[in-house]
Each structure stands twice: as structure tokens, then as C-alpha cells.
Amino acid sequence: MQDLLEKARASPARIDLDAEFMLLAELWIHGQIDMAEMRERYGYVRQDRMRARRSARNSLPNAPLQEPFSSADDLLAEIARMSESSGS
């Protein structure tokens, strides 16, 4: 996980600054949730953020909708791949 976060720190989308993601990562690291639950919970977080952005965009004319967490999907996919290959 630490190696993946180091890569994230070097990317434009700083997933390591996302408090909700990091909380879920801590729960996963300590075995309180599995990867499937982490992905599901973070998916809900992202959906809520998208709804909030859409609401904000609808209240502000011509406000762009941007998804700054595209690398989170890549990071979660890599974590899932690694946990499957290690048998975790």
C-alpha cells in the first residue's frame, strides 16, 4: 500500500490527500474491511461527490464538471489485483 501511495503522491490526482480514501485504506490495512468493501464504499463516496458537483454546477452557469479522482480507480484496481495475487 505504501508503494502505491508513493506513486499517487507523484500523480496529478493526489489520492493520498483524500481523507475518506485514506480512512478506508486504514480499515483495509487493519483487516476491518476487505478490498471489495473498500471499493464499494469508495464508489459511494465518489457518487456523492459527483452529485454534489452536479448540484453546484446546476446552480452556477457554465461551471465545468471535473472528476479529479480518476487515478483512484487505477489505484483501487491495482490494490485489488495485488490482493488477489497474494491470496489476501
For each residue, the residues with C-beta under 8 A, 3 or more apart:
1: 4 5 25 28 29 79
2: 5 6
3: 6 7
4: 1 7 8 75 78 79
5: 1 2 8 9 15 16 25
6: 2 3 9 10
7: 3 4 10 11 75
8: 4 5 11 13 14 15 16 71 75
9: 5 6 14 16
10: 6 7
11: 7 8 14 15 71
12: 71
13: 8 68 69 70 71 72
14: 8 9 11 17 18
15: 5 8 11 18 21 69 71 72 75
16: 5 8 9 22
17: 14
18: 14 15 21 22 69 72
19: 22 23
20: 23 24 42 45
21: 15 18 24 25 42 45 72
22: 16 18 19 25 26
23: 19 20 26 27
24: 20 21 27 28 33 38 41 42 45
25: 1 5 21 22 28 29 38
26: 22 23 29 30
27: 23 24 30 32 33 38
28: 1 24 25 31 32 33 34 35 38 79
29: 1 25 26
30: 26 27
31: 28
32: 27 28
33: 24 27 28 37 38 41
34: 28 37 38
35: 28 38 39 76 79 80 83 88
36: 39 40
37: 33 34 40 41
38: 24 25 27 28 33 34 35 41 42 76 79
39: 35 36 42 43 76 80
40: 36 37 43 44
41: 24 33 37 38 44 45
42: 20 21 24 38 39 45 46 72 76
43: 39 40 46 47
44: 40 41 47 48
45: 20 21 24 41 42 48 49
46: 42 43 49 50 69 72
47: 43 44 50 51
48: 44 45 51 52
49: 45 46 52 53 69
50: 46 47 53 54 65 67
51: 47 48 54 55
52: 48 49 55 56
53: 49 50 56 57 65 66
54: 50 51 57 58 65
55: 51 52 58 59
56: 52 53 59 60 63
57: 53 54 60 63 64 65
58: 54 55
59: 55 56
60: 56 57 63
61:
62:
63: 56 57 60
64: 57
65: 50 53 54 57
66: 53
67: 50 70
68: 13
69: 13 15 18 46 49 72 73
70: 13 67 73 74
71: 8 11 12 13 15 74 75
72: 13 15 18 21 42 46 69 75 76
73: 69 70 76 77
74: 70 71 77 78
75: 4 7 8 15 71 72 78 79
76: 35 38 39 42 72 73 79 80
77: 73 74 80 81
78: 4 74 75 81 82
79: 1 4 28 35 38 75 76 82 83
80: 35 39 76 77 83 84
81: 77 78 84 85
82: 78 79 85 86
83: 35 79 80 86 88
84: 80 81 87 88
85: 81 82
86: 82 83
87: 84
88: 35 83 84
